[in-house]
């Protein structure tokens, strides 16, 4: 009984999470490059209501390396997210922390797994440790719109 309670408390500390699965029309190497090379990332990352040419990405893709991504929405609101790469397995897996500059105390964790799938890639995107359900739901909408752009970019 004690173990069940401890497990429930541990899960509560993790916060809400989401998992999105996408089949992309490109090999894992191309998808990995789209995530890890700044000139490629800036071509697909960001929301549809972003001002053109405002996306900036600084990526030090190695375990312990940092990244920073920023953009400005059409309404002029500035966004910046950043974190640290915790695991980098080329063409297979990326794990990194994620926090918006406006709420750095709300750090979450992103895990991207890439698996060869017929002529493309099965991308399993897991974003965990959200502050609350609202944050999770907002990120789910955002990531889905980003991944539509990613699929078009790598195809």
OpenMM code with the backbone's topology and positions (N, CA, C; nanometers):
from openmm import Vec3, app, unit

residues = "UNK UNK UNK UNK UNK UNK UNK UNK UNK UNK UNK UNK UNK UNK UNK UNK UNK UNK UNK UNK UNK UNK UNK UNK UNK UNK UNK UNK UNK UNK UNK UNK UNK UNK UNK UNK UNK UNK UNK UNK UNK UNK UNK UNK UNK UNK UNK UNK UNK UNK UNK UNK UNK UNK UNK UNK UNK UNK UNK UNK UNK UNK UNK UNK UNK UNK UNK UNK UNK UNK UNK UNK UNK UNK UNK UNK UNK UNK UNK UNK UNK UNK UNK UNK UNK UNK UNK UNK UNK UNK UNK UNK UNK UNK UNK UNK UNK UNK UNK UNK UNK UNK UNK UNK UNK UNK UNK UNK UNK UNK UNK UNK UNK UNK UNK UNK UNK UNK UNK UNK UNK UNK UNK UNK UNK UNK UNK UNK UNK UNK UNK UNK UNK UNK UNK UNK UNK UNK UNK UNK UNK UNK UNK UNK UNK UNK UNK UNK UNK UNK UNK UNK UNK UNK UNK".split()
positions = [
    Vec3(0.0818, -0.1186, 0.0000),
    Vec3(0.0000, 0.0000, 0.0000),
    Vec3(0.0869, 0.1260, 0.0000),
    Vec3(0.1947, 0.1242, 0.0745),
    Vec3(0.2849, 0.2385, 0.0800),
    Vec3(0.3451, 0.2648, -0.0579),
    Vec3(0.3838, 0.1593, -0.1281),
    Vec3(0.4432, 0.1762, -0.2604),
    Vec3(0.3459, 0.2396, -0.3584),
    Vec3(0.2198, 0.2018, -0.3525),
    Vec3(0.1200, 0.2612, -0.4412),
    Vec3(0.1069, 0.4105, -0.4144),
    Vec3(0.1058, 0.4481, -0.2882),
    Vec3(0.0958, 0.5903, -0.2530),
    Vec3(0.2198, 0.6661, -0.2995),
    Vec3(0.3360, 0.6063, -0.2808),
    Vec3(0.4598, 0.6708, -0.3246),
    Vec3(0.4607, 0.6871, -0.4763),
    Vec3(0.4144, 0.5859, -0.5480),
    Vec3(0.4062, 0.5944, -0.6947),
    Vec3(0.3117, 0.7031, -0.7396),
    Vec3(0.1980, 0.7166, -0.6728),
    Vec3(0.1018, 0.8215, -0.7077),
    Vec3(0.1621, 0.9589, -0.6819),
    Vec3(0.2331, 0.9743, -0.5705),
    Vec3(0.2964, 1.1028, -0.5395),
    Vec3(0.4035, 1.1359, -0.6435),
    Vec3(0.4797, 1.0345, -0.6839),
    Vec3(0.5837, 1.0560, -0.7845),
    Vec3(0.5221, 1.0999, -0.9169),
    Vec3(0.4143, 1.0333, -0.9579),
    Vec3(0.3470, 1.0725, -1.0821),
    Vec3(0.2915, 1.2139, -1.0719),
    Vec3(0.2398, 1.2517, -0.9557),
    Vec3(0.1859, 1.3864, -0.9374),
    Vec3(0.2967, 1.4905, -0.9541),
    Vec3(0.4183, 1.4602, -0.9069),
    Vec3(0.5297, 1.5531, -0.9202),
    Vec3(0.5753, 1.5681, -1.0648),
    Vec3(0.5495, 1.4678, -1.1463),
    Vec3(0.5892, 1.4740, -1.2869),
    Vec3(0.5050, 1.5721, -1.3654),
    Vec3(0.3815, 1.5952, -1.3259),
    Vec3(0.2923, 1.6852, -1.3977),
    Vec3(0.2380, 1.6197, -1.5231),
    Vec3(0.1455, 1.6883, -1.5891),
    Vec3(0.0860, 1.6346, -1.7119),
    Vec3(0.1905, 1.6197, -1.8231),
    Vec3(0.1620, 1.5306, -1.9168),
    Vec3(0.2507, 1.5116, -2.0314),
    Vec3(0.1680, 1.4864, -2.1564),
    Vec3(0.2345, 1.4868, -2.2696),
    Vec3(0.1670, 1.4536, -2.3949),
    Vec3(0.2625, 1.3751, -2.4828),
    Vec3(0.2054, 1.2890, -2.5655),
    Vec3(0.2827, 1.2133, -2.6634),
    Vec3(0.2150, 1.2300, -2.7984),
    Vec3(0.2916, 1.2733, -2.8969),
    Vec3(0.2426, 1.2896, -3.0334),
    Vec3(0.3250, 1.1989, -3.1233),
    Vec3(0.2580, 1.1273, -3.2108),
    Vec3(0.3264, 1.0367, -3.3034),
    Vec3(0.2978, 1.0840, -3.4453),
    Vec3(0.4022, 1.0965, -3.5237),
    Vec3(0.3882, 1.1395, -3.6629),
    Vec3(0.4685, 1.0484, -3.7538),
    Vec3(0.4111, 1.0166, -3.8674),
    Vec3(0.4847, 0.9489, -3.9743),
    Vec3(0.5262, 1.0579, -4.0724),
    Vec3(0.6561, 1.0740, -4.0862),
    Vec3(0.7104, 1.1786, -4.1725),
    Vec3(0.7643, 1.1166, -4.3002),
    Vec3(0.7557, 1.1921, -4.4071),
    Vec3(0.7943, 1.1414, -4.5389),
    Vec3(0.9410, 1.1683, -4.5691),
    Vec3(1.0267, 1.1301, -4.4739),
    Vec3(1.1711, 1.1454, -4.4915),
    Vec3(1.2409, 1.0469, -4.3992),
    Vec3(1.3628, 1.0123, -4.4332),
    Vec3(1.4419, 0.9202, -4.3522),
    Vec3(1.4794, 0.9871, -4.2190),
    Vec3(1.5102, 0.9073, -4.1158),
    Vec3(1.5472, 0.9633, -3.9856),
    Vec3(1.6622, 1.0643, -3.9907),
    Vec3(1.7591, 1.0423, -4.0801),
    Vec3(1.8728, 1.1328, -4.0904),
    Vec3(1.8272, 1.2733, -4.1269),
    Vec3(1.7312, 1.2827, -4.2171),
    Vec3(1.6820, 1.4131, -4.2615),
    Vec3(1.5984, 1.4799, -4.1523),
    Vec3(1.5192, 1.4016, -4.0809),
    Vec3(1.4373, 1.4558, -3.9718),
    Vec3(1.5276, 1.5033, -3.8576),
    Vec3(1.6291, 1.4238, -3.8244),
    Vec3(1.7228, 1.4612, -3.7187),
    Vec3(1.7929, 1.5925, -3.7548),
    Vec3(1.8356, 1.6054, -3.8796),
    Vec3(1.9014, 1.7289, -3.9240),
    Vec3(1.8074, 1.8488, -3.9130),
    Vec3(1.6790, 1.8276, -3.9422),
    Vec3(1.5817, 1.9368, -3.9320),
    Vec3(1.5675, 1.9865, -3.7880),
    Vec3(1.5868, 1.8984, -3.6922),
    Vec3(1.5801, 1.9338, -3.5500),
    Vec3(1.7117, 1.9919, -3.4972),
    Vec3(1.8254, 1.9553, -3.5577),
    Vec3(1.9548, 1.9834, -3.4957),
    Vec3(2.0434, 2.0809, -3.5724),
    Vec3(2.0031, 2.1237, -3.6899),
    Vec3(2.0811, 2.2209, -3.7664),
    Vec3(2.0002, 2.3507, -3.7762),
    Vec3(2.0532, 2.4564, -3.7154),
    Vec3(1.9804, 2.5830, -3.7058),
    Vec3(1.9278, 2.6342, -3.8404),
    Vec3(2.0070, 2.6304, -3.9491),
    Vec3(1.9535, 2.6798, -4.0764),
    Vec3(1.8290, 2.6021, -4.1235),
    Vec3(1.8212, 2.4741, -4.0858),
    Vec3(1.7027, 2.3957, -4.1213),
    Vec3(1.5883, 2.4226, -4.0240),
    Vec3(1.6182, 2.4249, -3.8949),
    Vec3(1.5149, 2.4462, -3.7934),
    Vec3(1.4363, 2.5750, -3.8193),
    Vec3(1.5051, 2.6814, -3.8562),
    Vec3(1.4364, 2.8093, -3.8750),
    Vec3(1.3435, 2.8082, -3.9962),
    Vec3(1.3547, 2.7080, -4.0810),
    Vec3(1.2671, 2.7006, -4.1977),
    Vec3(1.1323, 2.6352, -4.1680),
    Vec3(1.1198, 2.5649, -4.0546),
    Vec3(0.9914, 2.4986, -4.0269),
    Vec3(0.9370, 2.5249, -3.8868),
    Vec3(1.0223, 2.5598, -3.7935),
    Vec3(0.9799, 2.5744, -3.6552),
    Vec3(0.8961, 2.7017, -3.6390),
    Vec3(0.8075, 2.7011, -3.5439),
    Vec3(0.7298, 2.8208, -3.5117),
    Vec3(0.5847, 2.8102, -3.5544),
    Vec3(0.5017, 2.8959, -3.4952),
    Vec3(0.3576, 2.8926, -3.5223),
    Vec3(0.3239, 2.9554, -3.6567),
    Vec3(0.2039, 2.9262, -3.7082),
    Vec3(0.1634, 2.9839, -3.8364),
    Vec3(0.1469, 3.1361, -3.8296),
    Vec3(0.1221, 3.1914, -3.7112),
    Vec3(0.1003, 3.3358, -3.6989),
    Vec3(0.2282, 3.4092, -3.6581),
    Vec3(0.3404, 3.3620, -3.7092),
    Vec3(0.4703, 3.4200, -3.6782),
    Vec3(0.5092, 3.5176, -3.7885),
    Vec3(0.5745, 3.6291, -3.7483),
    Vec3(0.6257, 3.7232, -3.8484),
    Vec3(0.7379, 3.6552, -3.9262),
    Vec3(0.7335, 3.6654, -4.0582),
    Vec3(0.8414, 3.6051, -4.1387),
    Vec3(0.9777, 3.6608, -4.0972),
    Vec3(1.0763, 3.5776, -4.1010),
    Vec3(1.2163, 3.6142, -4.0759),
    Vec3(1.2447, 3.6576, -3.9318),
    Vec3(1.1565, 3.6267, -3.8361),
    Vec3(1.1870, 3.6620, -3.6964),
    Vec3(1.2377, 3.5419, -3.6176),
    Vec3(1.2348, 3.4245, -3.6766),
    Vec3(1.2786, 3.3046, -3.6038),
    Vec3(1.4303, 3.2998, -3.5988),
    Vec3(1.4832, 3.2818, -3.4790),
    Vec3(1.6265, 3.2700, -3.4592),
    Vec3(1.6523, 3.1446, -3.3767),
    Vec3(1.7545, 3.0685, -3.4136),
    Vec3(1.7877, 2.9472, -3.3392),
    Vec3(1.9384, 2.9397, -3.3191),
    Vec3(1.9773, 2.9161, -3.1937),
    Vec3(2.1165, 2.8903, -3.1583),
    Vec3(2.1186, 2.7526, -3.0946),
    Vec3(2.1872, 2.6578, -3.1579),
    Vec3(2.1852, 2.5189, -3.1137),
    Vec3(2.3269, 2.4668, -3.0920),
    Vec3(2.3539, 2.4184, -2.9726),
    Vec3(2.4807, 2.3505, -2.9417),
    Vec3(2.4424, 2.2050, -2.9119),
    Vec3(2.4238, 2.1284, -3.0189),
    Vec3(2.3646, 1.9943, -3.0085),
    Vec3(2.4693, 1.8924, -2.9651),
    Vec3(2.4782, 1.8767, -2.8337),
    Vec3(2.5632, 1.7766, -2.7690),
    Vec3(2.5098, 1.7631, -2.6274),
    Vec3(2.5344, 1.6500, -2.5659),
    Vec3(2.4902, 1.6316, -2.4284),
    Vec3(2.5523, 1.7415, -2.3424),
    Vec3(2.4665, 1.8164, -2.2736),
    Vec3(2.5118, 1.9294, -2.1934),
    Vec3(2.5118, 2.0614, -2.2679),
    Vec3(2.4936, 2.0566, -2.4006),
    Vec3(2.4890, 2.1789, -2.4801),
    Vec3(2.3567, 2.2516, -2.4610),
    Vec3(2.3572, 2.3802, -2.4888),
    Vec3(2.2374, 2.4633, -2.4730),
    Vec3(2.1794, 2.5004, -2.6097),
    Vec3(2.0508, 2.5359, -2.6073),
    Vec3(1.9872, 2.5898, -2.7264),
    Vec3(1.8972, 2.7062, -2.6856),
    Vec3(1.8701, 2.7934, -2.7832),
    Vec3(1.7768, 2.9036, -2.7642),
    Vec3(1.7056, 2.9267, -2.8962),
    Vec3(1.5739, 2.9349, -2.8905),
    Vec3(1.4927, 2.9588, -3.0093),
    Vec3(1.4003, 3.0761, -2.9777),
    Vec3(1.3938, 3.1734, -3.0683),
    Vec3(1.3062, 3.2883, -3.0452),
    Vec3(1.2326, 3.3254, -3.1735),
    Vec3(1.1157, 3.3882, -3.1556),
    Vec3(1.0368, 3.4368, -3.2686),
    Vec3(0.9393, 3.5424, -3.2193),
    Vec3(0.8838, 3.6179, -3.3140),
    Vec3(0.7836, 3.7194, -3.2834),
    Vec3(0.6568, 3.6859, -3.3607),
    Vec3(0.5451, 3.6851, -3.2899),
    Vec3(0.4156, 3.6593, -3.3536),
    Vec3(0.3704, 3.7813, -3.4325),
    Vec3(0.2724, 3.7611, -3.5194),
    Vec3(0.2173, 3.8698, -3.6008),
    Vec3(0.1697, 3.9872, -3.5157),
    Vec3(0.1205, 3.9593, -3.3955),
    Vec3(0.0706, 4.0651, -3.3072),
    Vec3(0.1830, 4.1378, -3.2327),
    Vec3(0.3094, 4.1004, -3.2608),
    Vec3(0.4233, 4.1675, -3.2003),
    Vec3(0.4745, 4.1043, -3.0725),
    Vec3(0.4054, 4.0002, -3.0210),
    Vec3(0.4507, 3.9373, -2.8970),
    Vec3(0.5746, 3.8518, -2.9233),
    Vec3(0.6761, 3.8709, -2.8381),
    Vec3(0.8040, 3.8010, -2.8504),
    Vec3(0.8022, 3.6740, -2.7658),
    Vec3(0.8548, 3.5659, -2.8220),
    Vec3(0.8648, 3.4386, -2.7517),
    Vec3(1.0080, 3.3883, -2.7606),
    Vec3(1.0539, 3.3290, -2.6518),
    Vec3(1.1861, 3.2685, -2.6513),
    Vec3(1.1812, 3.1453, -2.5618),
    Vec3(1.2340, 3.0351, -2.6122),
    Vec3(1.2430, 2.9115, -2.5346),
    Vec3(1.3869, 2.8634, -2.5406),
    Vec3(1.4253, 2.7892, -2.4382),
    Vec3(1.5604, 2.7370, -2.4373),
    Vec3(1.5730, 2.6227, -2.3390),
    Vec3(1.6893, 2.5629, -2.3413),
    Vec3(1.7135, 2.4524, -2.2506),
    Vec3(1.8484, 2.3892, -2.2755),
    Vec3(1.8616, 2.2694, -2.2214),
    Vec3(1.9870, 2.1945, -2.2284),
    Vec3(1.9597, 2.0566, -2.2877),
    Vec3(2.0468, 2.0153, -2.3791),
    Vec3(2.0366, 1.8802, -2.4353),
    Vec3(2.0849, 1.7804, -2.3307),
    Vec3(2.0006, 1.6853, -2.2970),
    Vec3(2.0377, 1.5824, -2.1992),
    Vec3(2.0874, 1.4549, -2.2657),
    Vec3(2.0401, 1.4289, -2.3867),
    Vec3(2.0823, 1.3090, -2.4595),
    Vec3(2.0747, 1.3377, -2.6087),
    Vec3(2.1793, 1.3001, -2.6808),
    Vec3(2.1838, 1.3182, -2.8259),
    Vec3(2.2358, 1.1882, -2.8867),
    Vec3(2.1489, 1.1162, -2.9573),
    Vec3(2.1865, 0.9951, -3.0296),
    Vec3(2.1527, 1.0235, -3.1760),
    Vec3(2.2541, 1.0559, -3.2587),
    Vec3(2.2268, 1.0968, -3.3957),
    Vec3(2.1300, 1.0035, -3.4689),
    Vec3(2.0324, 1.0668, -3.5325),
    Vec3(1.9320, 1.0008, -3.6173),
    Vec3(1.8366, 0.9087, -3.5413),
    Vec3(1.8450, 0.9080, -3.4062),
    Vec3(1.7589, 0.8199, -3.3274),
    Vec3(1.6843, 0.8893, -3.2147),
    Vec3(1.7537, 0.9770, -3.1397),
    Vec3(1.6916, 1.0279, -3.0175),
    Vec3(1.7511, 1.1623, -2.9764),
    Vec3(1.6617, 1.2518, -2.9316),
    Vec3(1.7007, 1.3792, -2.8717),
    Vec3(1.6215, 1.3958, -2.7429),
    Vec3(1.6883, 1.4341, -2.6362),
    Vec3(1.6213, 1.4642, -2.5101),
    Vec3(1.6731, 1.6002, -2.4657),
    Vec3(1.5804, 1.6927, -2.4371),
    Vec3(1.6219, 1.8255, -2.3929),
    Vec3(1.5189, 1.8876, -2.3011),
    Vec3(1.5676, 1.9765, -2.2142),
    Vec3(1.4763, 2.0522, -2.1297),
    Vec3(1.4156, 2.1634, -2.2145),
    Vec3(1.2994, 2.2127, -2.1703),
    Vec3(1.2267, 2.3163, -2.2435),
    Vec3(1.1688, 2.4145, -2.1427),
    Vec3(1.1985, 2.5426, -2.1601),
    Vec3(1.1388, 2.6451, -2.0751),
    Vec3(1.1268, 2.7747, -2.1554),
    Vec3(1.0148, 2.8420, -2.1398),
    Vec3(0.9928, 2.9737, -2.2012),
    Vec3(1.0665, 3.0773, -2.1181),
    Vec3(1.1198, 3.1799, -2.1824),
    Vec3(1.1939, 3.2831, -2.1088),
    Vec3(1.1048, 3.3549, -2.0083),
    Vec3(0.9754, 3.3595, -2.0351),
    Vec3(0.8816, 3.4288, -1.9462),
    Vec3(0.8488, 3.3480, -1.8204),
    Vec3(0.8715, 3.2167, -1.8248),
    Vec3(0.8429, 3.1297, -1.7097),
    Vec3(0.9541, 3.0254, -1.6944),
    Vec3(1.0773, 3.0693, -1.6657),
    Vec3(1.1900, 2.9748, -1.6594),
    Vec3(1.1747, 2.8690, -1.5498),
    Vec3(1.0945, 2.8976, -1.4496),
    Vec3(1.0758, 2.8000, -1.3416),
    Vec3(0.9874, 2.6834, -1.3846),
    Vec3(0.9220, 2.6939, -1.4986),
    Vec3(0.8333, 2.5885, -1.5479),
    Vec3(0.9048, 2.5017, -1.6509),
    Vec3(1.0184, 2.4474, -1.6149),
    Vec3(1.0965, 2.3646, -1.7056),
    Vec3(1.0279, 2.2302, -1.7273),
    Vec3(1.0214, 2.1898, -1.8527),
    Vec3(0.9647, 2.0596, -1.8877),
    Vec3(1.0704, 1.9821, -1.9663),
    Vec3(1.0359, 1.8610, -2.0075),
    Vec3(1.1330, 1.7729, -2.0728),
    Vec3(1.0751, 1.7165, -2.2021),
    Vec3(1.1502, 1.7289, -2.3106),
    Vec3(1.1101, 1.6794, -2.4423),
    Vec3(1.1987, 1.5612, -2.4802),
    Vec3(1.1351, 1.4537, -2.5270),
    Vec3(1.2069, 1.3373, -2.5794),
    Vec3(1.1535, 1.3097, -2.7190),
    Vec3(1.2434, 1.3090, -2.8164),
    Vec3(1.2067, 1.2809, -2.9555),
    Vec3(1.2766, 1.1522, -2.9951),
    Vec3(1.1970, 1.0528, -3.0365),
    Vec3(1.2504, 0.9255, -3.0826),
    Vec3(1.2185, 0.9118, -3.2304),
    Vec3(1.3192, 0.8783, -3.3103),
    Vec3(1.3027, 0.8613, -3.4545),
    Vec3(1.3288, 0.7159, -3.4910),
    Vec3(1.2330, 0.6555, -3.5616),
    Vec3(1.2473, 0.5160, -3.6034),
    Vec3(1.2195, 0.5053, -3.7524),
    Vec3(1.3067, 0.4334, -3.8269),
    Vec3(1.2781, 0.4115, -3.9687),
    Vec3(1.1421, 0.3445, -3.9844),
    Vec3(1.0661, 0.3895, -4.0834),
    Vec3(0.9303, 0.3395, -4.1037),
    Vec3(0.9007, 0.3415, -4.2531),
    Vec3(0.9020, 0.2281, -4.3192),
    Vec3(0.8905, 0.2161, -4.4656),
    Vec3(0.9809, 0.3175, -4.5322),
    Vec3(0.9242, 0.4114, -4.6068),
    Vec3(1.0077, 0.5080, -4.6782),
    Vec3(1.0313, 0.6339, -4.5961),
    Vec3(0.9926, 0.6340, -4.4707),
    Vec3(1.0043, 0.7551, -4.3909),
    Vec3(1.0489, 0.7291, -4.2489),
    Vec3(0.9908, 0.8082, -4.1579),
    Vec3(1.0287, 0.8038, -4.0171),
    Vec3(0.9041, 0.8077, -3.9298),
    Vec3(0.9040, 0.7265, -3.8283),
    Vec3(0.8043, 0.7367, -3.7234),
    Vec3(0.8690, 0.8221, -3.6142),
    Vec3(0.8117, 0.9411, -3.5920),
    Vec3(0.8618, 1.0315, -3.4894),
    Vec3(0.7680, 1.0240, -3.3690),
    Vec3(0.8242, 0.9848, -3.2551),
    Vec3(0.7472, 0.9811, -3.1314),
    Vec3(0.7984, 1.0961, -3.0457),
    Vec3(0.7111, 1.1924, -3.0233),
    Vec3(0.7449, 1.3148, -2.9521),
    Vec3(0.6754, 1.3116, -2.8169),
    Vec3(0.7539, 1.3116, -2.7099),
    Vec3(0.6982, 1.3073, -2.5750),
    Vec3(0.7429, 1.4327, -2.5006),
    Vec3(0.6458, 1.5099, -2.4524),
    Vec3(0.6753, 1.6320, -2.3774),
    Vec3(0.6151, 1.6130, -2.2389),
    Vec3(0.6992, 1.6124, -2.1357),
    Vec3(0.6571, 1.5774, -1.9999),
    Vec3(0.6874, 1.6889, -1.9007),
    Vec3(0.6301, 1.6726, -1.7824),
    Vec3(0.6546, 1.7608, -1.6681),
    Vec3(0.5982, 1.9012, -1.6879),
    Vec3(0.4794, 1.9096, -1.7504),
    Vec3(0.4143, 2.0393, -1.7643),
    Vec3(0.3688, 2.0903, -1.6291),
    Vec3(0.3587, 2.2211, -1.6175),
    Vec3(0.3134, 2.2849, -1.4943),
    Vec3(0.1685, 2.2472, -1.4625),
    Vec3(0.0839, 2.2449, -1.5670),
    Vec3(-0.0569, 2.2097, -1.5476),
    Vec3(-0.1176, 2.1652, -1.6806),
    Vec3(-0.2447, 2.1275, -1.6783),
    Vec3(-0.3125, 2.0782, -1.7986),
    Vec3(-0.3252, 2.1868, -1.9046),
    Vec3(-0.3444, 2.3117, -1.8638),
    Vec3(-0.3562, 2.4218, -1.9606),
    Vec3(-0.2267, 2.4354, -2.0400),
    Vec3(-0.1124, 2.4313, -1.9703),
    Vec3(0.0165, 2.4396, -2.0392),
    Vec3(0.0321, 2.3229, -2.1364),
    Vec3(-0.0055, 2.2024, -2.0919),
    Vec3(0.0032, 2.0851, -2.1798),
    Vec3(-0.0836, 2.1043, -2.3036),
    Vec3(-0.2077, 2.1463, -2.2845),
    Vec3(-0.2999, 2.1624, -2.3971),
    Vec3(-0.2522, 2.2692, -2.4947),
    Vec3(-0.1995, 2.3799, -2.4437),
    Vec3(-0.1470, 2.4852, -2.5311),
    Vec3(-0.0274, 2.4348, -2.6113),
    Vec3(0.0601, 2.3596, -2.5462),
    Vec3(0.1754, 2.3040, -2.6175),
    Vec3(0.1320, 2.2007, -2.7212),
    Vec3(0.0315, 2.1221, -2.6899),
    Vec3(-0.0157, 2.0225, -2.7861),
    Vec3(-0.0631, 2.0909, -2.9144),
    Vec3(-0.1395, 2.1976, -2.9015),
    Vec3(-0.1839, 2.2723, -3.0209),
    Vec3(-0.0634, 2.3276, -3.0968),
    Vec3(0.0303, 2.3856, -3.0222),
    Vec3(0.1482, 2.4433, -3.0868),
    Vec3(0.2329, 2.3400, -3.1581),
    Vec3(0.2661, 2.2319, -3.0883),
    Vec3(0.3499, 2.1289, -3.1502),
    Vec3(0.2832, 2.0702, -3.2738),
    Vec3(0.1535, 2.0447, -3.2693),
    Vec3(0.0850, 1.9898, -3.3869),
    Vec3(0.0987, 2.0824, -3.5069),
    Vec3(0.0865, 2.2131, -3.4867),
    Vec3(0.1015, 2.3060, -3.5992),
    Vec3(0.2461, 2.3079, -3.6483),
    Vec3(0.3434, 2.2956, -3.5565),
    Vec3(0.4841, 2.2907, -3.5965),
    Vec3(0.5106, 2.1658, -3.6798),
    Vec3(0.4557, 2.0532, -3.6366),
    Vec3(0.4839, 1.9265, -3.7039),
    Vec3(0.4228, 1.9204, -3.8428),
    Vec3(0.3125, 1.9891, -3.8660),
    Vec3(0.2589, 2.0018, -4.0026),
    Vec3(0.3644, 2.0675, -4.0916),
    Vec3(0.4280, 2.1735, -4.0386),
    Vec3(0.5317, 2.2441, -4.1147),
    Vec3(0.6557, 2.1552, -4.1314),
    Vec3(0.6915, 2.0799, -4.0276),
    Vec3(0.8065, 1.9898, -4.0351),
    Vec3(0.7856, 1.8856, -4.1443),
    Vec3(0.6686, 1.8258, -4.1486),
    Vec3(0.6403, 1.7225, -4.2485),
    Vec3(0.6556, 1.7791, -4.3890),
    Vec3(0.6037, 1.8979, -4.4136),
    Vec3(0.6180, 1.9600, -4.5452),
    Vec3(0.7641, 1.9918, -4.5761),
    Vec3(0.8372, 2.0372, -4.4756),
    Vec3(0.9775, 2.0750, -4.4952),
    Vec3(1.0640, 1.9543, -4.5325),
    Vec3(1.0486, 1.8437, -4.4642),
    Vec3(1.1369, 1.7287, -4.4896),
    Vec3(1.0929, 1.6425, -4.6082),
    Vec3(0.9690, 1.6569, -4.6511),
    Vec3(0.9148, 1.5708, -4.7593),
    Vec3(0.9876, 1.5934, -4.8910),
] * unit.nanometer
topology = app.Topology()
chain = topology.addChain("A")
for resn in residues:
    res = topology.addResidue(resn, chain)
    for name in ("N", "CA", "C"):
        topology.addAtom(name, app.Element.getBySymbol(name[0]), res)
